[in-house]
Amino acid sequence: MNETRFSRFLKNVLGTLAVGGVLFALLLVTSLIFLPKDNSPEAGEIEPHANGYKAEPQDTIDVLFVGDSEVLNSFRPREMYEDFGFTSYDCSSPGQKLPYAKHLVHRALRNQSPKVVVIETHMLYLKFSFSDAFKSEVESVLPVFEYHNRWKALHGYDFYRTPEYTWVNPDKGFRAVDGVMPADTSEYMVPMDTEEPITPLAEFYLRDIINYCREHGARPVIASVPSPVNWNMERHNYMTRFAAEEGVDYIDFNLEPTKVEIDWQTQTRDGGDHLNLSGTNVFSSYAGKLLSERYELPDHRGDPVYYDWDNRKKIR
């Protein structure tokens, strides 16, 4: 390549980089405008229940739960606080997949220093593609792609205000859904030696969450909530081996010695997919005691700093 051709080539490369830089800067500015200025549903927050932790006072959450509807219908932070004194939050949403869970954990640990982060396993088996993962990564850097639908709801203050999170979820991400539909448990946790692995992409994201927790002083814990529909021995076997290889705790609430005794005729609302309120109360009491004792979680009851936890009513 002679000097003239090289000069043209270099000029084209620099021009392309300059255009790309300007475009990226514009997207960053636009992202700041489109980003909701509060974490409330009215402000345009996506999955506000999962993002309610943003309004919690800094470093006041002891345990984070991440996962799909298995989490938001199982762990009752208010009940566990009243019984055992530790604070927690359900960073969960229906159909939550690992790329989104990763970003929830990364964002939450900017303002919180939980002692334990519980990763529920049903989410690990929800399929997602490389393009889904790429889209999620782009949205985490440039929120304009995540919140692009807000263009109709923009206000003047969106152009100059920074986010100020004020929406506190009184039930800390938990959502009460009641009803009764008995489950068929004839095939529930039938012994077998085979495994059902998660995808390599799911393993990548799971390891990312585990490592990020460790880097920020939080203990990652993998857990499987009771569910005849979603859990079996093949999945248990795989998660047991994976956890051992990664040196992370795995708690299976479907199997001894940490099995929760659920009445699958009366304590599920949809045939064993999710617990109903009665089942959730049984599970949260058991899980809260186990987490409190195993990880020596603090008891904040009566501490003035946690006045709101002591005085907010929970849903019965």
C-alpha positions as CSV (number, residue, x, y, z in Angstrom):
1,M,0.0,0.0,0.0
2,N,1.6,3.3,-1.1
3,E,1.5,6.5,1.0
4,T,-1.5,8.0,-0.9
5,R,-3.6,4.9,-0.5
6,F,-2.6,4.5,3.1
7,S,-3.6,8.2,3.8
8,R,-7.0,7.6,2.2
9,F,-7.5,4.4,4.2
10,L,-6.5,6.1,7.5
11,K,-8.8,9.1,6.7
12,N,-11.7,6.7,6.1
13,V,-11.0,4.8,9.4
14,L,-10.8,8.0,11.4
15,G,-13.9,9.4,9.7
16,T,-15.8,6.2,10.6
17,L,-14.6,6.3,14.2
18,A,-15.5,10.0,14.5
19,V,-19.1,9.3,13.2
20,G,-19.4,6.3,15.5
21,G,-18.2,8.4,18.4
22,V,-20.7,11.1,17.7
23,L,-23.5,8.6,17.3
24,F,-22.6,6.9,20.6
25,A,-22.4,10.2,22.4
26,L,-25.9,11.1,21.1
27,L,-27.3,7.8,22.3
28,L,-25.8,8.4,25.7
29,V,-27.4,11.8,25.9
30,T,-30.7,10.4,24.7
31,S,-30.4,7.6,27.2
32,L,-30.1,10.1,30.0
33,I,-33.3,11.8,28.8
34,F,-35.3,8.6,28.3
35,L,-34.2,7.0,31.6
36,P,-37.1,7.2,34.1
37,K,-36.5,9.8,36.8
38,D,-38.1,7.6,39.5
39,N,-38.6,3.9,39.9
40,S,-42.4,4.1,40.2
41,P,-44.8,2.6,37.7
42,E,-46.1,6.1,36.9
43,A,-42.5,7.2,36.0
44,G,-42.2,4.5,33.4
45,E,-40.0,2.1,35.3
46,I,-40.0,-1.4,33.6
47,E,-40.7,-4.2,36.1
48,P,-41.1,-1.7,39.0
49,H,-41.6,-4.4,41.6
50,A,-38.2,-6.0,40.7
51,N,-36.6,-2.5,40.8
52,G,-38.2,-1.3,44.1
53,Y,-34.8,-1.9,45.8
54,K,-33.6,1.3,44.2
55,A,-35.5,3.4,46.8
56,E,-34.3,1.3,49.8
57,P,-31.8,3.2,52.0
58,Q,-28.2,2.4,51.1
59,D,-26.8,-0.8,52.6
60,T,-29.9,-1.8,54.4
61,I,-30.8,-5.0,52.5
62,D,-29.3,-8.3,53.9
63,V,-30.5,-10.7,51.3
64,L,-31.4,-10.4,47.6
65,F,-33.5,-13.0,45.8
66,V,-33.3,-13.1,42.0
67,G,-35.4,-15.2,39.6
68,D,-38.7,-15.5,37.9
69,S,-42.2,-15.9,39.3
70,E,-41.0,-18.8,41.4
71,V,-39.2,-16.2,43.6
72,L,-41.9,-13.5,43.6
73,N,-44.5,-16.1,44.7
74,S,-42.4,-17.8,47.3
75,F,-40.1,-15.6,49.4
76,R,-42.0,-13.1,51.6
77,P,-39.5,-10.5,52.8
78,R,-41.9,-8.9,55.3
79,E,-42.8,-12.2,56.9
80,M,-39.1,-13.3,57.2
81,Y,-38.3,-9.9,58.8
82,E,-41.1,-10.2,61.3
83,D,-40.0,-13.7,62.2
84,F,-36.2,-13.5,62.0
85,G,-35.2,-9.8,61.8
86,F,-33.2,-9.8,58.6
87,T,-34.1,-7.6,55.6
88,S,-34.5,-8.9,52.1
89,Y,-35.8,-8.0,48.6
90,D,-37.4,-10.0,45.8
91,C,-35.6,-8.8,42.6
92,S,-37.9,-11.0,40.6
93,S,-40.3,-10.7,37.7
94,P,-42.4,-13.1,35.6
95,G,-40.3,-15.0,33.1
96,Q,-37.1,-13.3,34.2
97,K,-34.1,-14.6,32.3
98,L,-30.5,-14.6,33.2
99,P,-29.3,-11.6,31.3
100,Y,-31.8,-9.4,33.0
101,A,-31.1,-11.0,36.4
102,K,-27.4,-10.2,35.9
103,H,-28.2,-6.5,35.4
104,L,-30.5,-6.5,38.4
105,V,-27.8,-7.9,40.6
106,H,-25.1,-5.5,39.2
107,R,-27.4,-2.5,39.7
108,A,-28.5,-3.5,43.1
109,L,-25.0,-4.0,44.4
110,R,-24.1,-0.5,43.5
111,N,-26.3,0.8,46.4
112,Q,-26.7,-2.3,48.6
113,S,-24.2,-4.6,50.3
114,P,-26.2,-7.8,50.9
115,K,-24.6,-10.6,52.8
116,V,-26.4,-13.2,50.6
117,V,-27.7,-13.3,47.1
118,V,-30.1,-16.2,46.4
119,I,-30.3,-17.3,42.8
120,E,-33.4,-19.4,42.1
121,T,-32.8,-22.2,39.6
122,H,-36.0,-22.4,37.5
123,M,-34.8,-19.2,35.8
124,L,-31.6,-21.0,34.7
125,Y,-33.7,-23.3,32.5
126,L,-35.6,-20.6,30.7
127,K,-34.2,-20.5,27.2
128,F,-32.7,-17.3,25.7
129,S,-30.6,-16.7,22.6
130,F,-27.4,-15.0,22.0
131,S,-29.3,-12.1,20.3
132,D,-31.4,-11.8,23.5
133,A,-28.3,-11.6,25.6
134,F,-26.7,-9.0,23.2
135,K,-29.9,-6.9,23.3
136,S,-29.8,-7.0,27.1
137,E,-26.2,-5.9,27.2
138,V,-26.8,-3.0,24.8
139,E,-29.8,-1.9,26.9
140,S,-27.7,-1.9,30.1
141,V,-25.2,0.5,28.5
142,L,-27.7,2.6,26.5
143,P,-31.0,2.6,28.3
144,V,-32.7,4.5,25.4
145,F,-33.2,1.1,23.8
146,E,-34.9,-0.3,26.9
147,Y,-37.0,2.7,27.5
148,H,-37.6,3.8,23.9
149,N,-41.4,3.6,24.4
150,R,-41.3,6.5,26.9
151,W,-41.0,9.0,24.1
152,K,-44.8,9.7,24.3
153,A,-44.6,10.3,28.1
154,L,-41.5,12.6,28.2
155,H,-41.8,15.7,30.3
156,G,-39.7,18.8,30.4
157,Y,-37.9,17.7,33.5
158,D,-36.7,14.6,31.7
159,F,-34.2,16.7,29.8
160,Y,-32.4,18.1,32.9
161,R,-33.3,16.0,36.0
162,T,-31.2,13.1,37.3
163,P,-33.0,10.0,38.7
164,E,-34.3,10.2,42.2
165,Y,-35.8,6.9,43.4
166,T,-38.7,7.4,45.8
167,W,-41.1,4.5,45.2
168,V,-40.7,2.0,48.1
169,N,-42.5,-1.3,47.6
170,P,-44.1,-2.2,51.0
171,D,-43.9,-5.9,50.2
172,K,-40.3,-5.8,49.0
173,G,-41.0,-7.4,45.6
174,F,-43.3,-10.1,46.8
175,R,-46.7,-10.4,45.1
176,A,-49.6,-12.2,46.7
177,V,-51.6,-14.5,44.5
178,D,-54.1,-16.9,46.1
179,G,-56.2,-19.8,44.9
180,V,-56.1,-23.6,45.1
181,M,-55.5,-26.1,42.4
182,P,-54.1,-29.5,43.6
183,A,-50.9,-30.9,42.0
184,D,-50.1,-34.3,40.6
185,T,-47.0,-35.4,42.6
186,S,-46.7,-38.9,41.2
187,E,-43.5,-38.1,39.3
188,Y,-42.2,-35.5,41.8
189,M,-38.5,-36.0,42.6
190,V,-38.4,-39.6,41.5
191,P,-34.8,-40.8,42.0
192,M,-32.6,-41.0,38.9
193,D,-28.9,-40.7,38.1
194,T,-29.0,-38.6,34.9
195,E,-28.6,-34.8,34.7
196,E,-30.4,-32.0,32.8
197,P,-27.8,-29.4,32.1
198,I,-28.4,-25.7,31.5
199,T,-27.1,-24.2,28.2
200,P,-23.5,-23.0,28.0
201,L,-24.8,-19.4,27.6
202,A,-26.8,-19.8,30.8
203,E,-23.7,-21.2,32.6
204,F,-21.8,-18.1,31.4
205,Y,-24.3,-15.7,32.9
206,L,-24.7,-17.8,36.1
207,R,-20.9,-17.7,36.7
208,D,-21.0,-13.9,36.0
209,I,-23.5,-13.4,38.8
210,I,-21.7,-15.7,41.2
211,N,-18.3,-14.0,40.6
212,Y,-19.8,-10.5,40.7
213,C,-21.4,-11.3,44.1
214,R,-18.1,-12.6,45.5
215,E,-16.2,-9.5,44.2
216,H,-18.7,-7.3,46.1
217,G,-18.6,-9.2,49.3
218,A,-22.0,-11.0,48.9
219,R,-22.3,-14.8,49.3
220,P,-24.0,-16.3,46.2
221,V,-26.4,-19.1,47.1
222,I,-28.2,-21.3,44.5
223,A,-31.7,-22.4,45.6
224,S,-34.6,-24.4,44.2
225,V,-38.0,-23.5,45.6
226,P,-40.7,-26.3,45.9
227,S,-42.4,-27.1,42.6
228,P,-43.5,-30.4,41.2
229,V,-44.1,-28.8,37.8
230,N,-40.6,-27.2,37.5
231,W,-38.2,-29.3,39.5
232,N,-37.0,-32.9,39.3
233,M,-34.0,-35.1,40.1
234,E,-32.3,-34.6,36.8
235,R,-32.1,-30.8,37.4
236,H,-31.2,-31.4,41.0
237,N,-28.3,-33.7,40.0
238,Y,-26.9,-31.1,37.6
239,M,-27.2,-28.2,40.0
240,T,-25.6,-30.3,42.8
241,R,-22.6,-31.0,40.6
242,F,-22.3,-27.5,39.2
243,A,-22.5,-25.9,42.7
244,A,-19.8,-28.3,44.0
245,E,-17.5,-27.4,41.1
246,E,-18.0,-23.7,41.6
247,G,-17.7,-23.9,45.4
248,V,-21.1,-22.3,45.9
249,D,-23.9,-23.4,48.3
250,Y,-26.9,-25.2,46.8
251,I,-30.1,-25.5,48.7
252,D,-32.9,-27.7,47.3
253,F,-36.1,-27.1,49.1
254,N,-37.7,-30.0,47.2
255,L,-35.5,-32.7,48.8
256,E,-34.1,-33.8,52.2
257,P,-32.3,-32.6,54.2
258,T,-33.8,-29.1,53.3
259,K,-37.1,-30.2,52.0
260,V,-40.1,-28.0,52.9
261,E,-43.3,-30.0,53.6
262,I,-45.9,-28.5,51.3
263,D,-49.4,-29.9,51.1
264,W,-49.7,-30.1,47.3
265,Q,-53.4,-30.6,47.5
266,T,-54.1,-27.3,49.2
267,Q,-51.0,-25.1,49.1
268,T,-50.5,-24.5,45.4
269,R,-52.6,-22.2,43.3
270,D,-52.0,-23.7,39.8
271,G,-51.3,-27.4,40.1
272,G,-47.8,-27.3,41.5
273,D,-46.2,-24.5,39.4
274,H,-46.4,-21.9,42.2
275,L,-47.3,-21.8,45.9
276,N,-50.4,-20.0,47.1
277,L,-50.5,-17.8,50.1
278,S,-50.8,-20.7,52.6
279,G,-47.9,-22.5,50.9
280,T,-45.8,-19.3,50.7
281,N,-46.2,-18.7,54.5
282,V,-45.0,-22.3,55.2
283,F,-42.1,-21.9,52.8
284,S,-41.0,-18.4,53.9
285,S,-41.0,-19.5,57.6
286,Y,-38.8,-22.5,56.8
287,A,-36.5,-20.7,54.3
288,G,-36.2,-17.6,56.6
289,K,-35.1,-19.8,59.5
290,L,-32.6,-21.7,57.4
291,L,-31.0,-18.6,55.9
292,S,-31.0,-16.7,59.2
293,E,-29.2,-19.6,61.0
294,R,-26.9,-20.8,58.3
295,Y,-25.6,-17.4,57.3
296,E,-25.8,-15.7,60.7
297,L,-28.0,-12.9,59.4
298,P,-28.5,-9.9,61.7
299,D,-31.7,-9.2,63.6
300,H,-32.7,-5.6,63.0
301,R,-36.0,-5.7,64.9
302,G,-36.3,-2.7,67.2
303,D,-33.4,-0.8,65.6
304,P,-34.5,2.8,64.8
305,V,-32.8,2.6,61.4
306,Y,-35.3,-0.1,60.4
307,Y,-38.4,1.7,61.8
308,D,-40.2,1.3,58.4
309,W,-39.7,-2.4,58.5
310,D,-41.1,-2.7,62.0
311,N,-44.2,-0.6,61.2
312,R,-45.3,-1.4,57.6
313,K,-48.1,-3.8,57.4
314,K,-47.7,-6.9,55.3
315,I,-50.4,-8.6,53.2
316,R,-52.0,-11.6,54.9
